[in-house]
Amino acid sequence: MQARRKTEHCGLQVQPTKLVLRFKHWGSILKVVRLATRKSPLALWQANHVADLIKAAFPEMKVEILGLSTEGDRNRSVSLAKLGGKGVFVKELELALQSGEADFAVHSMKDVPAVLPDGLALVAMCERADPRDALISRRGETLERLPEGAMVGSSSLRRCLQLAVRYPHLSFDALRGNVETRLKRLDEGAFDAIILATAGLERLGLANRITERITPDDCIPSAGQGAVGLEARADRSELDEVIQAINHPLTFSIVNCERRISERLGATCDLPVAAFGSLQDPMSASTLTLSSFVSNPEGTSQLRVTQAAPLSEAIALGDRVADELIDQGALALVNQGS
């Protein structure tokens, strides 16, 4: 039984599905689902969003949220590259899955490494929010209008290297911490502007701080940006109906297409690699365009490849774009940063 409603949001066609509300778990009704998450305000928002989706589909089910501290959260004085990439934000959550302490780990998909530990899998993704990067400037200037030499803060080499080409009059420097910490540093004058993910700002009720939503033509987003994903043990088949109830198939297909680039290149989340899939006609959801970006850490050698294919061939499209990047020398660029 399905209730269908079509809407358009950020280039994605939405077809919500309501499934059966009860299912068996080792001979009895599953009454509790446990979600592992980081403790940051944004991560907790994401976990509560997933909890709300589960409870809407299964009103009698209890959802518990397990907040965990990760290495990436604890150590903010060291760059992500030196810590081991953005995977440091998910390791503790994955340990909770492996031990049985949690049923699902809730992630921002842009932070999830391309290769997962044995026995774990990405099993669902919520409908994607706005995937674009956002500029927040102290005096309301756009990237184009920021003055010569203005300092722009970002934790992402991907963002800095792409925007440095488009806006050579700007300077870029590393900025870590949660959303609130970064905004505070901006307000205190440490930077003229900072760049964050649009989706995170909107989820925290901070969309009013956005000066400019940066188009993918200027800065291709990170694979999975704007999407919230669920990771689980691959052997937990009793969770299948929960997974089906909250998964957004279109987001799942497009994000996995994007993630294929990093997987094929062996790139970690902190390297300057970007991939973004968009629908040429969101109403028909027929043709998927995949844009990609790869650079060496210095930004002196950059590659961009864009191809299109039917949505039904999403993974094959990811492979074709990866093949072209590799043919143009992408592996050598990625290895310079590893």
C-alpha positions as CSV (number, residue, x, y, z in Angstrom):
1,M,0.0,0.0,0.0
2,Q,1.5,3.3,-1.0
3,A,0.5,6.9,-0.7
4,R,2.2,9.0,-3.4
5,R,2.8,12.7,-3.5
6,K,5.2,14.4,-5.8
7,T,7.1,17.5,-4.9
8,E,10.3,19.1,-6.2
9,H,13.1,20.2,-3.8
10,C,16.7,21.0,-4.8
11,G,16.4,19.2,-8.1
12,L,15.1,15.9,-6.5
13,Q,11.8,14.4,-7.2
14,V,10.1,13.3,-4.0
15,Q,7.8,10.3,-3.8
16,P,7.2,9.6,-0.1
17,T,6.1,6.0,0.7
18,K,4.2,4.9,3.8
19,L,4.8,1.2,4.6
20,V,3.4,-1.3,7.1
21,L,3.7,-0.2,10.7
22,R,4.7,-3.5,12.5
23,F,7.2,-6.3,11.8
24,K,8.8,-9.2,13.5
25,H,12.0,-9.2,15.4
26,W,13.3,-12.5,16.7
27,G,9.7,-13.7,17.0
28,S,8.4,-10.5,18.7
29,I,7.6,-6.9,17.8
30,L,10.6,-4.7,17.7
31,K,9.9,-2.0,20.2
32,V,13.1,0.0,20.4
33,V,15.5,1.4,17.7
34,R,18.8,2.9,18.9
35,L,20.5,5.6,16.9
36,A,24.2,6.5,17.4
37,T,25.2,10.0,16.6
38,R,27.8,12.7,17.3
39,K,26.8,15.2,20.1
40,S,27.1,18.4,18.1
41,P,23.9,20.4,17.7
42,L,23.7,19.7,14.0
43,A,24.3,15.9,14.4
44,L,21.6,15.8,17.1
45,W,19.2,17.6,14.8
46,Q,19.9,14.9,12.2
47,A,19.4,12.1,14.6
48,N,16.1,13.6,15.9
49,H,15.0,14.0,12.3
50,V,15.5,10.3,11.6
51,A,13.8,9.5,14.9
52,D,10.8,11.6,13.8
53,L,10.6,9.7,10.5
54,I,10.7,6.4,12.2
55,K,8.1,7.3,14.8
56,A,5.8,8.7,12.0
57,A,6.0,5.3,10.2
58,F,5.9,3.2,13.4
59,P,4.0,5.1,16.1
60,E,4.4,2.4,18.8
61,M,8.1,2.2,18.4
62,K,10.5,3.8,20.8
63,V,13.6,5.5,19.4
64,E,16.6,6.1,21.6
65,I,19.4,8.5,20.7
66,L,23.0,7.6,21.8
67,G,25.2,10.6,21.7
68,L,28.9,9.8,21.3
69,S,32.1,11.9,21.3
70,T,34.4,11.2,18.3
71,E,38.1,11.9,17.7
72,G,37.2,14.6,15.2
73,D,35.1,16.4,17.8
74,R,37.6,16.1,20.6
75,N,40.7,17.2,18.7
76,R,40.0,20.5,16.9
77,S,43.5,21.9,17.1
78,V,44.8,19.4,14.4
79,S,43.8,19.4,10.8
80,L,41.5,16.7,9.5
81,A,44.2,15.5,7.1
82,K,46.6,14.8,10.0
83,L,43.9,13.2,12.1
84,G,43.1,10.8,9.2
85,G,40.3,12.6,7.3
86,K,36.6,13.0,8.1
87,G,36.4,9.3,8.9
88,V,37.4,10.4,12.4
89,F,33.8,11.6,12.8
90,V,32.3,8.2,12.3
91,K,34.7,5.6,13.9
92,E,33.1,5.6,17.3
93,L,29.6,5.4,15.8
94,E,30.7,2.4,13.8
95,L,32.1,0.7,16.9
96,A,28.7,1.1,18.5
97,L,27.1,-0.7,15.5
98,Q,29.7,-3.5,15.6
99,S,29.2,-4.1,19.4
100,G,25.4,-4.1,19.1
101,E,25.1,-1.0,21.3
102,A,23.3,0.8,18.4
103,D,21.1,-0.3,15.6
104,F,21.8,2.6,13.2
105,A,24.5,5.3,13.0
106,V,23.2,8.6,11.7
107,H,25.7,10.5,9.5
108,S,26.0,13.6,7.4
109,M,26.8,11.8,4.1
110,K,29.6,14.1,3.2
111,D,31.5,12.9,6.2
112,V,31.3,9.2,5.4
113,P,34.4,7.5,3.9
114,A,33.9,5.8,0.5
115,V,35.0,2.4,2.0
116,L,33.2,1.1,5.1
117,P,34.5,-1.5,7.6
118,D,33.7,-5.1,6.8
119,G,30.2,-6.0,7.9
120,L,28.8,-2.5,7.8
121,A,26.7,-0.9,5.0
122,L,24.9,2.3,4.1
123,V,21.3,1.2,4.2
124,A,19.2,4.3,3.9
125,M,19.3,8.1,3.1
126,C,16.7,10.7,3.9
127,E,15.5,13.1,1.3
128,R,18.3,15.4,0.4
129,A,18.2,19.1,1.5
130,D,19.9,22.0,-0.4
131,P,23.4,20.6,-1.3
132,R,25.0,23.9,-2.1
133,D,27.8,25.6,-0.1
134,A,26.9,28.9,1.6
135,L,28.9,32.1,2.2
136,I,28.4,34.0,5.4
137,S,30.2,37.4,5.4
138,R,30.5,39.9,8.2
139,R,29.4,42.9,6.2
140,G,27.1,41.2,3.7
141,E,29.4,41.1,0.7
142,T,29.1,38.3,-1.8
143,L,32.2,36.5,-3.0
144,E,32.4,38.8,-6.0
145,R,32.2,41.9,-3.8
146,L,34.5,40.9,-0.9
147,P,37.5,43.3,-1.0
148,E,41.0,42.4,-2.3
149,G,42.8,40.1,0.2
150,A,39.7,39.4,2.3
151,M,40.2,36.3,4.5
152,V,37.7,33.5,4.0
153,G,37.6,30.6,6.4
154,S,36.7,27.0,5.6
155,S,37.6,23.5,6.8
156,S,37.3,22.2,3.3
157,L,40.3,22.2,0.8
158,R,37.7,21.3,-1.8
159,R,35.9,24.6,-1.3
160,C,39.1,26.7,-1.0
161,L,40.8,25.4,-4.1
162,Q,37.7,25.7,-6.4
163,L,36.8,29.2,-5.2
164,A,40.4,30.4,-5.3
165,V,40.3,29.9,-9.1
166,R,37.0,31.7,-9.5
167,Y,37.9,34.5,-7.1
168,P,41.6,35.0,-7.1
169,H,41.4,38.3,-5.2
170,L,40.5,36.4,-2.0
171,S,42.6,34.6,0.6
172,F,41.6,31.3,2.3
173,D,42.5,29.8,5.6
174,A,41.6,26.7,7.6
175,L,38.7,26.9,10.1
176,R,37.5,24.0,12.2
177,G,34.8,23.5,14.9
178,N,31.1,23.1,14.9
179,V,28.8,25.6,13.2
180,E,28.3,27.8,16.2
181,T,32.1,28.0,16.9
182,R,32.8,29.0,13.3
183,L,30.1,31.7,13.3
184,K,31.5,33.0,16.6
185,R,35.0,33.3,15.1
186,L,33.6,35.2,12.1
187,D,31.6,37.6,14.4
188,E,34.8,38.2,16.5
189,G,36.6,39.3,13.3
190,A,39.0,36.4,12.7
191,F,37.7,36.2,9.2
192,D,35.9,38.4,6.7
193,A,33.7,35.5,5.6
194,I,33.3,31.8,6.1
195,I,31.9,29.0,4.1
196,L,29.6,26.3,5.5
197,A,27.0,23.9,4.1
198,T,23.7,25.5,3.3
199,A,21.8,22.4,4.6
200,G,23.4,22.6,8.0
201,L,22.6,26.3,8.5
202,E,19.0,25.7,7.5
203,R,18.6,22.8,9.8
204,L,19.9,24.8,12.8
205,G,17.5,27.7,12.0
206,L,20.4,29.9,10.8
207,A,19.5,30.4,7.2
208,N,19.2,34.2,7.9
209,R,23.0,34.2,8.3
210,I,23.6,33.1,4.7
211,T,24.9,35.9,2.4
212,E,25.2,33.9,-0.7
213,R,24.3,30.3,-1.8
214,I,27.2,29.3,-4.0
215,T,26.2,27.6,-7.3
216,P,27.7,24.2,-8.2
217,D,29.2,26.0,-11.3
218,D,31.4,28.0,-8.9
219,C,32.0,25.2,-6.3
220,I,31.0,21.6,-6.9
221,P,29.7,20.2,-3.6
222,S,31.1,17.3,-1.7
223,A,29.6,13.8,-2.5
224,G,26.5,13.4,-0.4
225,Q,26.4,17.0,0.9
226,G,22.9,17.8,2.2
227,A,21.9,14.2,2.7
228,V,21.5,12.4,6.0
229,G,22.4,8.7,5.9
230,L,22.0,5.6,8.0
231,E,24.7,3.0,8.5
232,A,24.0,-0.5,10.0
233,R,25.4,-4.0,10.2
234,A,24.7,-5.8,7.0
235,D,23.4,-8.8,8.9
236,R,20.6,-7.0,10.6
237,S,17.8,-8.1,8.2
238,E,15.2,-7.5,11.0
239,L,15.7,-3.7,10.4
240,D,14.7,-3.9,6.7
241,E,11.2,-2.5,7.1
242,V,12.5,0.5,9.1
243,I,15.0,1.1,6.4
244,Q,12.4,0.9,3.6
245,A,10.1,3.3,5.5
246,I,12.6,6.1,5.8
247,N,14.8,5.7,2.7
248,H,14.4,8.2,-0.1
249,P,15.3,6.1,-3.2
250,L,16.2,9.0,-5.5
251,T,18.6,10.5,-2.9
252,F,20.1,7.1,-2.3
253,S,20.7,6.5,-6.0
254,I,22.2,9.9,-6.7
255,V,24.5,10.0,-3.6
256,N,25.8,6.6,-4.3
257,C,26.6,7.7,-7.8
258,E,28.6,10.6,-6.4
259,R,30.3,8.5,-3.8
260,R,31.5,6.2,-6.6
261,I,34.1,8.9,-7.6
262,S,35.8,8.8,-4.2
263,E,35.6,5.1,-4.0
264,R,37.3,4.6,-7.4
265,L,40.0,7.2,-6.7
266,G,40.6,5.9,-3.2
267,A,40.1,9.4,-2.0
268,T,39.4,10.2,1.7
269,C,36.8,12.8,2.6
270,D,39.4,15.6,3.4
271,L,41.1,15.5,0.0
272,P,40.0,18.0,-2.7
273,V,37.6,15.8,-4.5
274,A,34.0,16.8,-5.3
275,A,31.1,15.1,-7.1
276,F,27.5,16.3,-7.6
277,G,24.6,14.7,-9.4
278,S,21.7,16.8,-10.6
279,L,18.6,16.0,-12.7
280,Q,18.2,17.8,-16.0
281,D,14.5,17.5,-15.7
282,P,13.5,17.1,-12.0
283,M,9.8,16.5,-12.9
284,S,10.6,13.4,-15.0
285,A,13.7,12.3,-13.0
286,S,15.1,10.7,-16.2
287,T,18.6,12.1,-16.9
288,L,21.3,12.4,-14.3
289,T,24.2,14.7,-14.8
290,L,27.3,14.0,-12.7
291,S,29.9,16.8,-12.3
292,S,33.3,16.1,-10.7
293,F,36.4,18.0,-9.5
294,V,39.8,16.7,-8.5
295,S,42.9,18.7,-7.5
296,N,46.3,18.3,-6.0
297,P,46.6,19.9,-2.5
298,E,48.3,23.0,-3.9
299,G,45.6,23.6,-6.4
300,T,48.1,23.9,-9.3
301,S,46.6,21.0,-11.2
302,Q,42.9,20.5,-11.4
303,L,40.5,18.3,-13.3
304,R,36.8,18.7,-14.0
305,V,34.7,16.0,-15.8
306,T,30.9,16.1,-16.4
307,Q,28.8,13.4,-18.1
308,A,25.1,12.5,-18.2
309,A,23.2,9.2,-18.3
310,P,19.7,7.9,-17.5
311,L,19.1,7.8,-13.8
312,S,18.7,4.0,-14.0
313,E,22.4,3.9,-14.9
314,A,23.6,6.0,-12.0
315,I,26.4,3.7,-10.7
316,A,27.6,3.1,-14.3
317,L,27.7,6.9,-14.8
318,G,29.9,7.2,-11.7
319,D,32.2,4.6,-13.1
320,R,32.4,6.4,-16.5
321,V,33.3,9.7,-14.9
322,A,35.8,8.0,-12.6
323,D,37.4,6.3,-15.7
324,E,37.8,9.6,-17.5
325,L,39.3,11.3,-14.4
326,I,41.7,8.4,-14.0
327,D,42.6,8.7,-17.7
328,Q,43.4,12.3,-17.1
329,G,45.7,11.6,-14.2
330,A,43.4,11.9,-11.2
331,L,45.1,9.1,-9.2
332,A,48.4,11.0,-9.2
333,L,46.7,14.1,-7.9
334,V,44.9,12.3,-5.1
335,N,48.1,10.4,-4.1
336,Q,49.9,13.7,-3.7
337,G,47.5,14.5,-0.8
338,S,47.6,11.1,0.9
